[in-house]
Amino acid sequence: MRAVVIVSKVILTTLATWLVLTLLIALPALLPPRWEYYLISPASVALYLLAMLTAPPIVCWKFRTWIRTDPGDKQHTDA
């Protein structure tokens, strides 16, 4: 059961990271059309795709204590 909780937290963290990155790449659509050309260039799209691959492991590493804790587990309290 503990492994299921850990895997589900990792999946949830990855999906949340991808959602934030998707919102960040979509924000320039709210700006005037002439600005989109400068904000969404091939280089920025390449950096976005690189961030989609590298950000989830970094975020999972940052939240590793939350991922490892099980709600009913008394051994891993961070008090």
All heavy atoms as a GROMACS GRO file, in nm:
protein
  629
    1MET      N    1   0.082  -0.119   0.000
    1MET     CA    2   0.000   0.000   0.000
    1MET      C    3   0.087   0.126   0.000
    1MET      O    4   0.054   0.225  -0.063
    1MET     CB    5  -0.093  -0.003   0.122
    1MET     CG    6  -0.187   0.111   0.128
    1MET     SD    7  -0.304   0.100  -0.007
    1MET     CE    8  -0.421   0.218   0.041
    2ARG      N    9   0.198   0.121   0.071
    2ARG     CA   10   0.287   0.236   0.078
    2ARG      C   11   0.344   0.271  -0.059
    2ARG      O   12   0.356   0.388  -0.094
    2ARG     CB   13   0.399   0.207   0.178
    2ARG     CG   14   0.496   0.320   0.195
    2ARG     CD   15   0.591   0.290   0.311
    2ARG     NE   16   0.708   0.373   0.309
    2ARG     CZ   17   0.709   0.500   0.346
    2ARG    NH1   18   0.600   0.557   0.388
    2ARG    NH2   19   0.820   0.570   0.342
    3ALA      N   20   0.378   0.168  -0.137
    3ALA     CA   21   0.434   0.193  -0.270
    3ALA      C   22   0.330   0.259  -0.361
    3ALA      O   23   0.365   0.344  -0.443
    3ALA     CB   24   0.482   0.062  -0.331
    4VAL      N   25   0.205   0.222  -0.346
    4VAL     CA   26   0.099   0.282  -0.427
    4VAL      C   27   0.085   0.430  -0.394
    4VAL      O   28   0.068   0.514  -0.484
    4VAL     CB   29  -0.035   0.207  -0.403
    4VAL    CG1   30  -0.149   0.278  -0.473
    4VAL    CG2   31  -0.024   0.064  -0.449
    5VAL      N   32   0.094   0.464  -0.266
    5VAL     CA   33   0.084   0.604  -0.225
    5VAL      C   34   0.202   0.684  -0.281
    5VAL      O   35   0.185   0.795  -0.332
    5VAL     CB   36   0.078   0.616  -0.071
    5VAL    CG1   37   0.088   0.760  -0.026
    5VAL    CG2   38  -0.049   0.553  -0.018
    6ILE      N   39   0.321   0.629  -0.274
    6ILE     CA   40   0.440   0.698  -0.324
    6ILE      C   41   0.431   0.719  -0.475
    6ILE      O   42   0.457   0.828  -0.526
    6ILE     CB   43   0.568   0.622  -0.284
    6ILE    CG1   44   0.589   0.634  -0.134
    6ILE    CG2   45   0.689   0.674  -0.359
    6ILE    CD1   46   0.702   0.550  -0.080
    7VAL      N   47   0.393   0.615  -0.548
    7VAL     CA   48   0.382   0.625  -0.693
    7VAL      C   49   0.274   0.725  -0.732
    7VAL      O   50   0.292   0.806  -0.825
    7VAL     CB   51   0.356   0.486  -0.756
    7VAL    CG1   52   0.318   0.498  -0.902
    7VAL    CG2   53   0.477   0.398  -0.739
    8SER      N   54   0.161   0.724  -0.661
    8SER     CA   55   0.055   0.818  -0.694
    8SER      C   56   0.097   0.962  -0.665
    8SER      O   57   0.061   1.054  -0.739
    8SER     CB   58  -0.073   0.784  -0.618
    8SER     OG   59  -0.054   0.801  -0.479
    9LYS      N   60   0.175   0.985  -0.559
    9LYS     CA   61   0.224   1.120  -0.531
    9LYS      C   62   0.325   1.166  -0.636
    9LYS      O   63   0.327   1.283  -0.674
    9LYS     CB   64   0.286   1.127  -0.391
    9LYS     CG   65   0.184   1.127  -0.280
    9LYS     CD   66   0.251   1.142  -0.146
    9LYS     CE   67   0.153   1.145  -0.033
    9LYS     NZ   68   0.220   1.163   0.097
   10VAL      N   69   0.407   1.075  -0.684
   10VAL     CA   70   0.503   1.110  -0.790
   10VAL      C   71   0.427   1.145  -0.918
   10VAL      O   72   0.459   1.244  -0.986
   10VAL     CB   73   0.603   0.996  -0.814
   10VAL    CG1   74   0.682   1.018  -0.941
   10VAL    CG2   75   0.696   0.981  -0.695
   11ILE      N   76   0.327   1.068  -0.952
   11ILE     CA   77   0.247   1.096  -1.072
   11ILE      C   78   0.173   1.228  -1.056
   11ILE      O   79   0.169   1.310  -1.149
   11ILE     CB   80   0.150   0.980  -1.101
   11ILE    CG1   81   0.229   0.857  -1.145
   11ILE    CG2   82   0.047   1.017  -1.205
   11ILE    CD1   83   0.147   0.731  -1.157
   12LEU      N   84   0.117   1.252  -0.939
   12LEU     CA   85   0.047   1.378  -0.914
   12LEU      C   86   0.141   1.498  -0.923
   12LEU      O   87   0.108   1.600  -0.984
   12LEU     CB   88  -0.018   1.374  -0.775
   12LEU     CG   89  -0.092   1.500  -0.731
   12LEU    CD1   90  -0.216   1.519  -0.816
   12LEU    CD2   91  -0.127   1.491  -0.585
   13THR      N   92   0.260   1.485  -0.870
   13THR     CA   93   0.359   1.593  -0.877
   13THR      C   94   0.402   1.618  -1.021
   13THR      O   95   0.416   1.733  -1.063
   13THR     CB   96   0.481   1.557  -0.790
   13THR    OG1   97   0.437   1.528  -0.657
   13THR    CG2   98   0.580   1.670  -0.786
   14THR      N   99   0.422   1.513  -1.097
   14THR     CA  100   0.461   1.528  -1.238
   14THR      C  101   0.351   1.596  -1.318
   14THR      O  102   0.378   1.688  -1.397
   14THR     CB  103   0.495   1.391  -1.298
   14THR    OG1  104   0.599   1.331  -1.222
   14THR    CG2  105   0.538   1.403  -1.442
   15LEU      N  106   0.228   1.554  -1.299
   15LEU     CA  107   0.117   1.615  -1.372
   15LEU      C  108   0.098   1.762  -1.333
   15LEU      O  109   0.070   1.846  -1.419
   15LEU     CB  110  -0.012   1.536  -1.348
   15LEU     CG  111  -0.017   1.397  -1.412
   15LEU    CD1  112  -0.146   1.326  -1.372
   15LEU    CD2  113  -0.006   1.407  -1.562
   16ALA      N  114   0.115   1.793  -1.205
   16ALA     CA  115   0.103   1.933  -1.162
   16ALA      C  116   0.214   2.018  -1.222
   16ALA      O  117   0.191   2.133  -1.262
   16ALA     CB  118   0.107   1.940  -1.009
   17THR      N  119   0.334   1.963  -1.230
   17THR     CA  120   0.446   2.036  -1.291
   17THR      C  121   0.419   2.062  -1.438
   17THR      O  122   0.441   2.172  -1.489
   17THR     CB  123   0.577   1.958  -1.273
   17THR    OG1  124   0.596   1.932  -1.135
   17THR    CG2  125   0.694   2.035  -1.328
   18TRP      N  126   0.371   1.961  -1.509
   18TRP     CA  127   0.339   1.978  -1.650
   18TRP      C  128   0.226   2.079  -1.669
   18TRP      O  129   0.226   2.156  -1.766
   18TRP     CB  130   0.302   1.845  -1.713
   18TRP     CG  131   0.421   1.757  -1.738
   18TRP    CD1  132   0.552   1.792  -1.740
   18TRP    CD2  133   0.417   1.617  -1.768
   18TRP    NE1  134   0.630   1.682  -1.766
   18TRP    CE2  135   0.550   1.574  -1.784
   18TRP    CE3  136   0.314   1.525  -1.780
   18TRP    CZ2  137   0.582   1.442  -1.814
   18TRP    CZ3  138   0.346   1.394  -1.810
   18TRP    CH2  139   0.479   1.354  -1.827
   19LEU      N  140   0.128   2.081  -1.580
   19LEU     CA  141   0.019   2.177  -1.589
   19LEU      C  142   0.072   2.320  -1.572
   19LEU      O  143   0.035   2.410  -1.648
   19LEU     CB  144  -0.088   2.147  -1.485
   19LEU     CG  145  -0.206   2.243  -1.480
   19LEU    CD1  146  -0.288   2.230  -1.608
   19LEU    CD2  147  -0.290   2.216  -1.359
   20VAL      N  148   0.159   2.341  -1.476
   20VAL     CA  149   0.216   2.474  -1.455
   20VAL      C  150   0.299   2.517  -1.576
   20VAL      O  151   0.289   2.632  -1.623
   20VAL     CB  152   0.302   2.476  -1.326
   20VAL    CG1  153   0.385   2.602  -1.316
   20VAL    CG2  154   0.213   2.461  -1.204
   21LEU      N  155   0.379   2.426  -1.630
   21LEU     CA  156   0.458   2.460  -1.749
   21LEU      C  157   0.370   2.489  -1.870
   21LEU      O  158   0.400   2.579  -1.950
   21LEU     CB  159   0.556   2.347  -1.781
   21LEU     CG  160   0.674   2.332  -1.685
   21LEU    CD1  161   0.750   2.204  -1.716
   21LEU    CD2  162   0.764   2.452  -1.692
   22THR      N  163   0.261   2.417  -1.884
   22THR     CA  164   0.169   2.442  -1.995
   22THR      C  165   0.101   2.578  -1.980
   22THR      O  166   0.085   2.651  -2.077
   22THR     CB  167   0.063   2.330  -2.003
   22THR    OG1  168   0.131   2.205  -2.016
   22THR    CG2  169  -0.030   2.350  -2.120
   23LEU      N  170   0.064   2.613  -1.857
   23LEU     CA  171   0.006   2.745  -1.835
   23LEU      C  172   0.107   2.856  -1.864
   23LEU      O  173   0.071   2.961  -1.918
   23LEU     CB  174  -0.047   2.756  -1.692
   23LEU     CG  175  -0.171   2.674  -1.660
   23LEU    CD1  176  -0.204   2.684  -1.512
   23LEU    CD2  177  -0.287   2.718  -1.745
   24LEU      N  178   0.232   2.833  -1.828
   24LEU     CA  179   0.335   2.934  -1.855
   24LEU      C  180   0.360   2.955  -2.005
   24LEU      O  181   0.384   3.067  -2.048
   24LEU     CB  182   0.465   2.897  -1.785
   24LEU     CG  183   0.468   2.917  -1.633
   24LEU    CD1  184   0.599   2.866  -1.576
   24LEU    CD2  185   0.446   3.062  -1.598
   25ILE      N  186   0.354   2.847  -2.082
   25ILE     CA  187   0.376   2.862  -2.226
   25ILE      C  188   0.252   2.922  -2.293
   25ILE      O  189   0.262   2.983  -2.400
   25ILE     CB  190   0.417   2.728  -2.292
   25ILE    CG1  191   0.480   2.750  -2.430
   25ILE    CG2  192   0.300   2.635  -2.306
   25ILE    CD1  193   0.617   2.803  -2.428
   26ALA      N  194   0.135   2.910  -2.230
   26ALA     CA  195   0.012   2.962  -2.289
   26ALA      C  196  -0.012   3.108  -2.253
   26ALA      O  197  -0.094   3.174  -2.318
   26ALA     CB  198  -0.107   2.878  -2.244
   27LEU      N  199   0.055   3.160  -2.152
   27LEU     CA  200   0.032   3.299  -2.111
   27LEU      C  201   0.058   3.403  -2.220
   27LEU      O  202  -0.015   3.502  -2.226
   27LEU     CB  203   0.116   3.331  -1.987
   27LEU     CG  204   0.060   3.280  -1.855
   27LEU    CD1  205   0.155   3.314  -1.742
   27LEU    CD2  206  -0.078   3.335  -1.828
   28PRO      N  207   0.158   3.388  -2.306
   28PRO     CA  208   0.177   3.488  -2.411
   28PRO      C  209   0.059   3.501  -2.507
   28PRO      O  210   0.048   3.601  -2.578
   28PRO     CB  211   0.302   3.441  -2.485
   28PRO     CG  212   0.376   3.363  -2.385
   28PRO     CD  213   0.271   3.296  -2.302
   29ALA      N  214  -0.032   3.406  -2.508
   29ALA     CA  215  -0.149   3.417  -2.595
   29ALA      C  216  -0.241   3.531  -2.551
   29ALA      O  217  -0.323   3.579  -2.629
   29ALA     CB  218  -0.226   3.286  -2.596
   30LEU      N  219  -0.227   3.575  -2.427
   30LEU     CA  220  -0.308   3.686  -2.379
   30LEU      C  221  -0.253   3.822  -2.423
   30LEU      O  222  -0.321   3.923  -2.411
   30LEU     CB  223  -0.315   3.682  -2.225
   30LEU     CG  224  -0.376   3.556  -2.165
   30LEU    CD1  225  -0.363   3.559  -2.015
   30LEU    CD2  226  -0.521   3.542  -2.207
   31LEU      N  227  -0.131   3.823  -2.472
   31LEU     CA  228  -0.069   3.947  -2.516
   31LEU      C  229  -0.108   3.978  -2.661
   31LEU      O  230  -0.163   3.893  -2.730
   31LEU     CB  231   0.084   3.934  -2.505
   31LEU     CG  232   0.138   3.917  -2.364
   31LEU    CD1  233   0.287   3.888  -2.370
   31LEU    CD2  234   0.112   4.040  -2.281
   32PRO      N  235  -0.078   4.099  -2.709
   32PRO     CA  236  -0.108   4.131  -2.849
   32PRO      C  237  -0.035   4.036  -2.944
   32PRO      O  238   0.074   3.987  -2.914
   32PRO     CB  239  -0.054   4.274  -2.864
   32PRO     CG  240  -0.054   4.330  -2.726
   32PRO     CD  241  -0.028   4.216  -2.635
   33PRO      N  242  -0.094   4.009  -3.061
   33PRO     CA  243  -0.036   3.912  -3.154
   33PRO      C  244   0.106   3.944  -3.199
   33PRO      O  245   0.186   3.852  -3.224
   33PRO     CB  246  -0.130   3.915  -3.273
   33PRO     CG  247  -0.258   3.968  -3.222
   33PRO     CD  248  -0.224   4.059  -3.109
   34ARG      N  249   0.142   4.069  -3.209
   34ARG     CA  250   0.278   4.101  -3.256
   34ARG      C  251   0.384   4.065  -3.154
   34ARG      O  252   0.500   4.047  -3.187
   34ARG     CB  253   0.288   4.248  -3.294
   34ARG     CG  254   0.261   4.342  -3.180
   34ARG     CD  255   0.253   4.488  -3.230
   34ARG     NE  256   0.203   4.571  -3.124
   34ARG     CZ  257   0.278   4.656  -3.056
   34ARG    NH1  258   0.404   4.669  -3.087
   34ARG    NH2  259   0.226   4.727  -2.960
   35TRP      N  260   0.347   4.051  -3.026
   35TRP     CA  261   0.443   4.013  -2.922
   35TRP      C  262   0.468   3.863  -2.918
   35TRP      O  263   0.571   3.817  -2.870
   35TRP     CB  264   0.395   4.059  -2.787
   35TRP     CG  265   0.400   4.207  -2.766
   35TRP    CD1  266   0.412   4.304  -2.860
   35TRP    CD2  267   0.393   4.273  -2.641
   35TRP    NE1  268   0.412   4.427  -2.802
   35TRP    CE2  269   0.400   4.411  -2.666
   35TRP    CE3  270   0.379   4.230  -2.510
   35TRP    CZ2  271   0.395   4.506  -2.566
   35TRP    CZ3  272   0.374   4.325  -2.410
   35TRP    CH2  273   0.382   4.461  -2.438
   36GLU      N  274   0.367   3.785  -2.962
   36GLU     CA  275   0.380   3.639  -2.956
   36GLU      C  276   0.499   3.590  -3.038
   36GLU      O  277   0.563   3.491  -3.002
   36GLU     CB  278   0.252   3.572  -3.006
   36GLU     CG  279   0.137   3.584  -2.909
   36GLU     CD  280   0.014   3.512  -2.961
   36GLU    OE1  281   0.031   3.406  -3.024
   36GLU    OE2  282  -0.096   3.563  -2.939
   37TYR      N  283   0.528   3.656  -3.148
   37TYR     CA  284   0.639   3.616  -3.232
   37TYR      C  285   0.771   3.622  -3.155
   37TYR      O  286   0.858   3.538  -3.173
   37TYR     CB  287   0.646   3.706  -3.356
   37TYR     CG  288   0.766   3.678  -3.442
   37TYR    CD1  289   0.770   3.567  -3.525
   37TYR    CD2  290   0.877   3.762  -3.439
   37TYR    CE1  291   0.880   3.541  -3.604
   37TYR    CE2  292   0.988   3.737  -3.517
   37TYR     CZ  293   0.989   3.627  -3.599
   37TYR     OH  294   1.099   3.601  -3.676
   38TYR      N  295   0.786   3.720  -3.071
   38TYR     CA  296   0.911   3.737  -2.995
   38TYR      C  297   0.916   3.646  -2.872
   38TYR      O  298   1.023   3.605  -2.829
   38TYR     CB  299   0.928   3.883  -2.953
   38TYR     CG  300   0.938   3.975  -3.071
   38TYR    CD1  301   0.833   4.059  -3.104
   38TYR    CD2  302   1.051   3.975  -3.151
   38TYR    CE1  303   0.841   4.143  -3.213
   38TYR    CE2  304   1.060   4.059  -3.261
   38TYR     CZ  305   0.955   4.142  -3.291
   38TYR     OH  306   0.964   4.224  -3.400
   39LEU      N  307   0.800   3.618  -2.812
   39LEU     CA  308   0.799   3.537  -2.691
   39LEU      C  309   0.800   3.387  -2.718
   39LEU      O  310   0.854   3.310  -2.641
   39LEU     CB  311   0.677   3.574  -2.605
   39LEU     CG  312   0.682   3.716  -2.548
   39LEU    CD1  313   0.551   3.746  -2.477
   39LEU    CD2  314   0.798   3.732  -2.453
   40ILE      N  315   0.736   3.346  -2.827
   40ILE     CA  316   0.733   3.203  -2.861
   40ILE      C  317   0.817   3.184  -2.986
   40ILE      O  318   0.767   3.179  -3.098
   40ILE     CB  319   0.589   3.154  -2.880
   40ILE    CG1  320   0.509   3.177  -2.754
   40ILE    CG2  321   0.590   3.006  -2.915
   40ILE    CD1  322   0.367   3.130  -2.761
   41SER      N  323   0.945   3.172  -2.965
   41SER     CA  324   1.038   3.147  -3.074
   41SER      C  325   1.077   2.999  -3.073
   41SER      O  326   1.047   2.928  -2.978
   41SER     CB  327   1.162   3.235  -3.055
   41SER     OG  328   1.230   3.197  -2.938
   42PRO      N  329   1.145   2.952  -3.176
   42PRO     CA  330   1.190   2.812  -3.174
   42PRO      C  331   1.280   2.780  -3.054
   42PRO      O  332   1.275   2.671  -2.999
   42PRO     CB  333   1.265   2.797  -3.306
   42PRO     CG  334   1.202   2.896  -3.396
   42PRO     CD  335   1.167   3.013  -3.308
   43ALA      N  336   1.361   2.877  -3.013
   43ALA     CA  337   1.448   2.854  -2.898
   43ALA      C  338   1.368   2.840  -2.769
   43ALA      O  339   1.397   2.754  -2.686
   43ALA     CB  340   1.549   2.967  -2.885
   44SER      N  341   1.264   2.922  -2.753
   44SER     CA  342   1.185   2.913  -2.631
   44SER      C  343   1.102   2.785  -2.627
   44SER      O  344   1.081   2.726  -2.521
   44SER     CB  345   1.095   3.036  -2.615
   44SER     OG  346   0.999   3.040  -2.718
   45VAL      N  347   1.058   2.739  -2.744
   45VAL     CA  348   0.985   2.612  -2.748
   45VAL      C  349   1.079   2.495  -2.716
   45VAL      O  350   1.042   2.402  -2.644
   45VAL     CB  351   0.917   2.593  -2.886
   45VAL    CG1  352   0.858   2.454  -2.899
   45VAL    CG2  353   0.810   2.698  -2.905
   46ALA      N  354   1.202   2.502  -2.764
   46ALA     CA  355   1.299   2.398  -2.730
   46ALA      C  356   1.330   2.398  -2.581
   46ALA      O  357   1.339   2.291  -2.519
   46ALA     CB  358   1.428   2.418  -2.811
   47LEU      N  359   1.344   2.515  -2.522
   47LEU     CA  360   1.366   2.523  -2.377
   47LEU      C  361   1.244   2.472  -2.300
   47LEU      O  362   1.258   2.410  -2.195
   47LEU     CB  363   1.398   2.667  -2.336
   47LEU     CG  364   1.536   2.716  -2.377
   47LEU    CD1  365   1.549   2.864  -2.345
   47LEU    CD2  366   1.644   2.636  -2.307
   48TYR      N  367   1.125   2.499  -2.352
   48TYR     CA  368   1.002   2.449  -2.289
   48TYR      C  369   1.000   2.296  -2.290
   48TYR      O  370   0.968   2.233  -2.190
   48TYR     CB  371   0.881   2.506  -2.363
   48TYR     CG  372   0.751   2.440  -2.326
   48TYR    CD1  373   0.691   2.464  -2.204
   48TYR    CD2  374   0.689   2.350  -2.413
   48TYR    CE1  375   0.572   2.403  -2.171
   48TYR    CE2  376   0.571   2.289  -2.379
   48TYR     CZ  377   0.513   2.316  -2.259
   48TYR     OH  378   0.396   2.253  -2.227
   49LEU      N  379   1.033   2.238  -2.404
   49LEU     CA  380   1.035   2.091  -2.412
   49LEU      C  381   1.142   2.031  -2.321
   49LEU      O  382   1.122   1.926  -2.260
   49LEU     CB  383   1.056   2.047  -2.557
   49LEU     CG  384   0.941   2.078  -2.651
   49LEU    CD1  385   0.978   2.041  -2.794
   49LEU    CD2  386   0.815   2.006  -2.608
   50LEU      N  387   1.255   2.098  -2.311
   50LEU     CA  388   1.359   2.054  -2.218
   50LEU      C  389   1.310   2.064  -2.073
   50LEU      O  390   1.336   1.975  -1.991
   50LEU     CB  391   1.486   2.136  -2.238
   50LEU     CG  392   1.607   2.096  -2.155
   50LEU    CD1  393   1.654   1.957  -2.196
   50LEU    CD2  394   1.717   2.198  -2.173
   51ALA      N  395   1.237   2.170  -2.042
   51ALA     CA  396   1.181   2.185  -1.908
   51ALA      C  397   1.077   2.078  -1.878
   51ALA      O  398   1.065   2.033  -1.764
   51ALA     CB  399   1.120   2.324  -1.892
   52MET      N  400   1.001   2.036  -1.981
   52MET     CA  401   0.902   1.930  -1.959
   52MET      C  402   0.968   1.798  -1.920
   52MET      O  403   0.907   1.717  -1.851
   52MET     CB  404   0.818   1.910  -2.086
   52MET     CG  405   0.726   2.023  -2.118
   52MET     SD  406   0.585   2.033  -2.010
   52MET     CE  407   0.476   1.914  -2.085
   53LEU      N  408   1.092   1.779  -1.961
   53LEU     CA  409   1.164   1.656  -1.926
   53LEU      C  410   1.241   1.668  -1.795
   53LEU      O  411   1.251   1.572  -1.720
   53LEU     CB  412   1.261   1.619  -2.038
   53LEU     CG  413   1.199   1.578  -2.171
   53LEU    CD1  414   1.307   1.559  -2.275
   53LEU    CD2  415   1.117   1.452  -2.154
   54THR      N  416   1.296   1.784  -1.767
   54THR     CA  417   1.384   1.798  -1.651
   54THR      C  418   1.314   1.850  -1.526
   54THR      O  419   1.360   1.823  -1.416
   54THR     CB  420   1.502   1.891  -1.684
   54THR    OG1  421   1.452   2.018  -1.724
   54THR    CG2  422   1.588   1.833  -1.793
   55ALA      N  423   1.206   1.925  -1.540
   55ALA     CA  424   1.140   1.983  -1.423
   55ALA      C  425   1.075   1.880  -1.331
   55ALA      O  426   1.088   1.892  -1.209
   55ALA     CB  427   1.040   2.089  -1.466
   56PRO      N  428   1.004   1.779  -1.382
   56PRO     CA  429   0.942   1.684  -1.289
   56PRO      C  430   1.040   1.612  -1.195
   56PRO      O  431   1.011   1.602  -1.075
   56PRO     CB  432   0.869   1.585  -1.380
   56PRO     CG  433   0.836   1.667  -1.499
   56PRO     CD  434   0.954   1.757  -1.518
   57PRO      N  435   1.156   1.563  -1.242
   57PRO     CA  436   1.248   1.504  -1.144
   57PRO      C  437   1.299   1.604  -1.040
   57PRO      O  438   1.318   1.569  -0.923
   57PRO     CB  439   1.364   1.452  -1.229
   57PRO     CG  440   1.308   1.434  -1.364
   57PRO     CD  441   1.202   1.539  -1.378
   58ILE      N  442   1.319   1.729  -1.082
   58ILE     CA  443   1.366   1.830  -0.987
   58ILE      C  444   1.258   1.860  -0.883
   58ILE      O  445   1.286   1.870  -0.763
   58ILE     CB  446   1.408   1.958  -1.063
   58ILE    CG1  447   1.531   1.927  -1.148
   58ILE    CG2  448   1.433   2.073  -0.967
   58ILE    CD1  449   1.567   2.038  -1.245
   59VAL      N  450   1.132   1.871  -0.927
   59VAL     CA  451   1.023   1.898  -0.834
   59VAL      C  452   1.001   1.779  -0.742
   59VAL      O  453   0.977   1.796  -0.622
   59VAL     CB  454   0.894   1.934  -0.912
   59VAL    CG1  455   0.775   1.944  -0.820
   59VAL    CG2  456   0.914   2.064  -0.987
   60CYS      N  457   1.011   1.657  -0.795
   60CYS     CA  458   0.997   1.538  -0.710
   60CYS      C  459   1.109   1.532  -0.606
   60CYS      O  460   1.087   1.492  -0.493
   60CYS     CB  461   0.995   1.412  -0.794
   60CYS     SG  462   0.840   1.388  -0.883
   61TRP      N  463   1.229   1.573  -0.644
   61TRP     CA  464   1.339   1.575  -0.548
   61TRP      C  465   1.314   1.682  -0.441
   61TRP      O  466   1.340   1.658  -0.324
   61TRP     CB  467   1.471   1.604  -0.620
   61TRP     CG  468   1.586   1.612  -0.526
   61TRP    CD1  469   1.651   1.508  -0.466
   61TRP    CD2  470   1.649   1.731  -0.478
   61TRP    NE1  471   1.750   1.556  -0.385
   61TRP    CE2  472   1.751   1.691  -0.390
   61TRP    CE3  473   1.628   1.866  -0.501
   61TRP    CZ2  474   1.832   1.784  -0.326
   61TRP    CZ3  475   1.709   1.957  -0.438
   61TRP    CH2  476   1.809   1.916  -0.351
   62LYS      N  477   1.258   1.795  -0.481
   62LYS     CA  478   1.230   1.902  -0.385
   62LYS      C  479   1.122   1.860  -0.286
   62LYS      O  480   1.129   1.894  -0.168
   62LYS     CB  481   1.188   2.027  -0.462
   62LYS     CG  482   1.159   2.145  -0.377
   62LYS     CD  483   1.283   2.201  -0.318
   62LYS     CE  484   1.250   2.327  -0.239
   62LYS     NZ  485   1.356   2.366  -0.151
   63PHE      N  486   1.022   1.786  -0.330
   63PHE     CA  487   0.913   1.742  -0.245
   63PHE      C  488   0.929   1.598  -0.198
   63PHE      O  489   0.831   1.531  -0.167
   63PHE     CB  490   0.779   1.757  -0.318
   63PHE     CG  491   0.736   1.898  -0.338
   63PHE    CD1  492   0.733   1.955  -0.464
   63PHE    CD2  493   0.699   1.977  -0.230
   63PHE    CE1  494   0.694   2.085  -0.483
   63PHE    CE2  495   0.660   2.107  -0.248
   63PHE     CZ  496   0.658   2.162  -0.375
   64ARG      N  497   1.051   1.550  -0.189
   64ARG     CA  498   1.076   1.410  -0.156
   64ARG      C  499   1.025   1.373  -0.017
   64ARG      O  500   0.980   1.260   0.004
   64ARG     CB  501   1.223   1.376  -0.172
   64ARG     CG  502   1.316   1.445  -0.076
   64ARG     CD  503   1.462   1.421  -0.112
   64ARG     NE  504   1.551   1.488  -0.021
   64ARG     CZ  505   1.590   1.614  -0.032
   64ARG    NH1  506   1.548   1.685  -0.134
   64ARG    NH2  507   1.672   1.668   0.056
   65THR      N  508   1.030   1.464   0.080
   65THR     CA  509   0.980   1.429   0.214
   65THR      C  510   0.829   1.412   0.212
   65THR      O  511   0.775   1.324   0.278
   65THR     CB  512   1.021   1.535   0.318
   65THR    OG1  513   0.975   1.662   0.275
   65THR    CG2  514   1.171   1.537   0.336
   66TRP      N  515   0.759   1.495   0.136
   66TRP     CA  516   0.614   1.480   0.125
   66TRP      C  517   0.578   1.353   0.050
   66TRP      O  518   0.482   1.284   0.085
   66TRP     CB  519   0.554   1.601   0.053
   66TRP     CG  520   0.408   1.586   0.026
   66TRP    CD1  521   0.307   1.593   0.117
   66TRP    CD2  522   0.347   1.557  -0.100
   66TRP    NE1  523   0.186   1.572   0.054
   66TRP    CE2  524   0.208   1.551  -0.078
   66TRP    CE3  525   0.396   1.539  -0.229
   66TRP    CZ2  526   0.118   1.526  -0.182
   66TRP    CZ3  527   0.306   1.515  -0.330
   66TRP    CH2  528   0.169   1.508  -0.306
   67ILE      N  529   0.655   1.320  -0.052
   67ILE     CA  530   0.627   1.200  -0.131
   67ILE      C  531   0.648   1.074  -0.048
   67ILE      O  532   0.573   0.978  -0.058
   67ILE     CB  533   0.714   1.199  -0.259
   67ILE    CG1  534   0.666   1.309  -0.355
   67ILE    CG2  535   0.710   1.064  -0.328
   67ILE    CD1  536   0.754   1.329  -0.476
   68ARG      N  537   0.749   1.073   0.036
   68ARG     CA  538   0.780   0.954   0.116
   68ARG      C  539   0.684   0.931   0.231
   68ARG      O  540   0.674   0.819   0.280
   68ARG     CB  541   0.921   0.965   0.173
   68ARG     CG  542   1.028   0.952   0.071
   68ARG     CD  543   1.161   0.958   0.139
   68ARG     NE  544   1.268   0.974   0.041
   68ARG     CZ  545   1.389   1.015   0.070
   68ARG    NH1  546   1.420   1.046   0.194
   68ARG    NH2  547   1.479   1.026  -0.024
   69THR      N  548   0.614   1.034   0.277
   69THR     CA  549   0.526   1.015   0.393
   69THR      C  550   0.396   0.950   0.352
   69THR      O  551   0.339   0.979   0.248
   69THR     CB  552   0.496   1.150   0.461
   69THR    OG1  553   0.440   1.239   0.365
   69THR    CG2  554   0.621   1.210   0.522
   70ASP      N  555   0.350   0.862   0.438
   70ASP     CA  556   0.224   0.794   0.420
   70ASP      C  557   0.130   0.848   0.528
   70ASP      O  558   0.170   0.862   0.644
   70ASP     CB  559   0.246   0.643   0.437
   70ASP     CG  560   0.128   0.562   0.392
   70ASP    OD1  561   0.034   0.620   0.337
   70ASP    OD2  562   0.130   0.439   0.411
   71PRO      N  563   0.005   0.881   0.496
   71PRO     CA  564  -0.082   0.943   0.597
   71PRO      C  565  -0.099   0.861   0.725
   71PRO      O  566  -0.108   0.917   0.833
   71PRO     CB  567  -0.216   0.956   0.524
   71PRO     CG  568  -0.182   0.957   0.380
   71PRO     CD  569  -0.058   0.874   0.366
   72GLY      N  570  -0.097   0.730   0.717
   72GLY     CA  571  -0.116   0.648   0.835
   72GLY      C  572   0.014   0.600   0.898
   72GLY      O  573   0.012   0.527   0.997
   73ASP      N  574   0.126   0.640   0.846
   73ASP     CA  575   0.257   0.592   0.892
   73ASP      C  576   0.309   0.682   1.003
   73ASP      O  577   0.323   0.802   0.986
   73ASP     CB  578   0.356   0.591   0.776
   73ASP     CG  579   0.481   0.514   0.806
   73ASP    OD1  580   0.488   0.450   0.913
   73ASP    OD2  581   0.574   0.516   0.722
   74LYS      N  582   0.342   0.625   1.119
   74LYS     CA  583   0.392   0.703   1.232
   74LYS      C  584   0.544   0.713   1.231
   74LYS      O  585   0.601   0.790   1.305
   74LYS     CB  586   0.347   0.638   1.364
   74LYS     CG  587   0.198   0.626   1.379
   74LYS     CD  588   0.134   0.762   1.389
   74LYS     CE  589  -0.015   0.745   1.410
   74LYS     NZ  590  -0.091   0.862   1.385
   75GLN      N  591   0.613   0.638   1.146
   75GLN     CA  592   0.760   0.636   1.147
   75GLN      C  593   0.820   0.758   1.078
   75GLN      O  594   0.927   0.802   1.112
   75GLN     CB  595   0.811   0.510   1.076
   75GLN     CG  596   0.773   0.383   1.145
   75GLN     CD  597   0.815   0.263   1.061
   75GLN    OE1  598   0.862   0.276   0.950
   75GLN    NE2  599   0.797   0.144   1.117
   76HIS      N  600   0.754   0.813   0.980
   76HIS     CA  601   0.813   0.918   0.898
   76HIS      C  602   0.751   1.056   0.925
   76HIS      O  603   0.715   1.126   0.834
   76HIS     CB  604   0.798   0.884   0.750
   76HIS     CG  605   0.874   0.762   0.710
   76HIS    ND1  606   0.822   0.637   0.720
   76HIS    CD2  607   1.000   0.748   0.665
   76HIS    CE1  608   0.913   0.548   0.678
   76HIS    NE2  609   1.020   0.614   0.644
   77THR      N  610   0.737   1.091   1.050
   77THR     CA  611   0.685   1.225   1.080
   77THR      C  612   0.801   1.324   1.078
   77THR      O  613   0.911   1.295   1.121
   77THR     CB  614   0.617   1.227   1.218
   77THR    OG1  615   0.710   1.183   1.317
   77THR    CG2  616   0.495   1.136   1.220
   78ASP      N  617   0.775   1.442   1.027
   78ASP     CA  618   0.878   1.544   1.016
   78ASP      C  619   0.861   1.652   1.122
   78ASP      O  620   0.887   1.769   1.100
   78ASP     CB  621   0.871   1.609   0.876
   78ASP     CG  622   0.914   1.513   0.768
   78ASP    OD1  623   0.989   1.420   0.799
   78ASP    OD2  624   0.871   1.533   0.653
   79ALA      N  625   0.818   1.615   1.240
   79ALA     CA  626   0.793   1.712   1.346
   79ALA      C  627   0.917   1.757   1.415
   79ALA      O  628   1.021   1.714   1.418
   79ALA     CB  629   0.698   1.654   1.450
   0.00000   0.00000   0.00000
